């Protein structure tokens, strides 16, 4: 604010002939903000750059590889990663891990979380936006309260429920199905953390559609469900896309819930990296750097591809 | 084509009474306008007819059919909303075809009907576009096409012209009326624009505070307003109203208005005596009065006033005068430029008298 005021006041004096005053100020402000953000980001970006470069070199980098530093650039780490060779003792003795299976596991968790979050919040968002029922307001406030709880704070209770549920599941479905059940439970538990905010997001998107559009479809002969499916859902697609991306990334990145609930032999990228780093003395870190880079890719891709969509969702979607 | 009848219909939203015991007959094949200020309940009445709202009490009939509890889709009405409510993710073609698809009509019939109605409304070249790419007037036509394509028994129009610019509104006003006559469809049109109501309606129903204030042909409503609300709501500028006292001379009531005495006709005099009124409100339309240098002969209403402002509009002037501290507007021919102290003269047959407490016209008392 102070910055903007100073620029405003300074504006007219330095005004170029014929230039639009406001545009001029905006441009300057953008430049200053851009520089500030860039400066703040520099150390973070530098570290990520080192991570990515390390995945292509024969040693872990702690500074940029200058010529003559003895650092070789190589694809060997990626080859080892995809052959599943996580090598303690500097690449001599291999621990084998099926990396493709791990990626698939991660995808199953991420897509599962996405599906649950989208289904639940699209329906609940519609209800909160369009239906009148008892406790509507109270429930909405309760949901935002739920969102305020960090997942870690809830984990003991969620774990207790998990443990209680294991017995009946074992009896009903048999011992062999427990690994699958652990995936199912992880997905549900992780999704439930995302659902509160997603409901609010979807409610905001539904709120933006005028009632008249819905009435119009009712008069045209549609049922309430047809209106929801054929008239409203297509109009909230940007919202669905946004929360699907959030949910996917949440599932993809999650460490704590996956670590606690998934059967230890079912690995995702997060637990795989954690496991690899855990034996730090024996870990061959350039391969872990490659895994880390792989783990980052969806986040980077999604945010670059959908910047505008996410901005719209966050600024326009959420409102009481 | 069907007659729509509301019988003692009320609609409450919580504690707010939006529509209060309203009975209206919308005649078969006629163009009826519901006219009222915003918040008067006129759109609520329309939505009650459409079935979007259920009445809290009372019954609604389409011809002999009691539709009070039928959902919208079983009423076969077409509704054009103020904001058009087009489906933004569908093309114009799909928008218009939507009601037909829901009925499960076959593709050939849909295609034929969509093109037919598009031709009728001159939007054939827009069929591939999306609503977002259309101008306000075009969107309005598409909304109308979507309402008409299912050949509704009743066409409902909720301020469909108010989002258009002034010039386009005049054009479409005429077109809409012609279209309705051509199709012979029962139409109910909601508006707050009294000029629109006057020009389009076969019958005007004036609504205020959820009640019917007056209904009748436009000219009748204009010339013989049932109460002060109707008199001051309709007309541009609206009717002048002046508070007046009643003085009795030899048993005959005379009305003192803006310092002058006016002798009402026998009928009005009888009403005043009957109701024992000592105050009345005198009203007249600005175009019914004229300005004179001298007090006129005869028994017309005349009082002195000082010219305050002259607004030349080209076709006419609107002269604002001040009479006993009250503003009075008079429409004069454009070449007249009155000034100073003048007499405002209103012919006897144009003078309207109202009871001050209820606002009712003495003619309706």
Boltz contact constraints between the chains, C-beta under 6 A:
constraints:
  - contact:
      token1: [A, 212]
      token2: [B, 81]
      max_distance: 6.0
  - contact:
      token1: [A, 212]
      token2: [B, 83]
      max_distance: 6.0
  - contact:
      token1: [A, 212]
      token2: [B, 85]
      max_distance: 6.0
  - contact:
      token1: [A, 213]
      token2: [B, 85]
      max_distance: 6.0
  - contact:
      token1: [A, 215]
      token2: [B, 52]
      max_distance: 6.0
  - contact:
      token1: [A, 216]
      token2: [B, 85]
      max_distance: 6.0
  - contact:
      token1: [A, 218]
      token2: [B, 72]
      max_distance: 6.0
  - contact:
      token1: [A, 219]
      token2: [B, 50]
      max_distance: 6.0
  - contact:
      token1: [A, 219]
      token2: [B, 72]
      max_distance: 6.0
  - contact:
      token1: [A, 219]
      token2: [B, 79]
      max_distance: 6.0
  - contact:
      token1: [A, 220]
      token2: [B, 98]
      max_distance: 6.0
  - contact:
      token1: [A, 220]
      token2: [B, 99]
      max_distance: 6.0
  - contact:
      token1: [A, 221]
      token2: [B, 73]
      max_distance: 6.0
  - contact:
      token1: [A, 221]
      token2: [B, 99]
      max_distance: 6.0
  - contact:
      token1: [A, 221]
      token2: [B, 102]
      max_distance: 6.0
  - contact:
      token1: [A, 222]
      token2: [B, 102]
      max_distance: 6.0
  - contact:
      token1: [A, 231]
      token2: [B, 87]
      max_distance: 6.0
  - contact:
      token1: [A, 234]
      token2: [B, 89]
      max_distance: 6.0
  - contact:
      token1: [A, 235]
      token2: [B, 89]
      max_distance: 6.0
